[in-house]
């Protein structure tokens, strides 16, 4: 039963990665991530995070943790500032080896305030993913 459930989870994750992850450049992927946050599609956003190197159970726990955190904290923030109105790429630094990148975006919220957002990206199997550094 566990093997069947695991196979189903892998299949669903594969479709999710194909539909919302892996932009052709770090900036493309960063823009997709911001769009997912803007649309409050936190589940799809969590699928853009690289959790490689962990067991399947730990990955599921981490995904659930991030999903709950995003749902609570980002929704609270959006109530205060009116959500993301627009964004602009400020800086894209791709490492010499071409496998990691740092992005900086300027976000403009519905109330007119602005903030900077940073993404650390890593290329996994030819696709750019968010890298959460511990």
C-alpha angles and dihedrals in degrees: 000000000000091000092053092048091048091050091051092049090050091049093050091046091051091054091046093050091049093051103043110015143064107050114195092246132026090249091052091051092045090053090050090051092051090048089053090051091045090053091045090239092147094159091059090044091055088054089061091063119098109233094165121150096039131101118264090252093051091048091053091049092049092048091050091048093051092044092053092044093050093045092053104036101035093045089051091049093047091054088057099044103026099248129280111317098178143336139209130201107242101175139002119188116182116191118242091252089056093230103100134039142179120217132190123194132183111223123202115202130209092260091055097254119133132214138172122242126194131204128191108206133195129189111237118181089341094309128106114239135177113261116210109203116210 
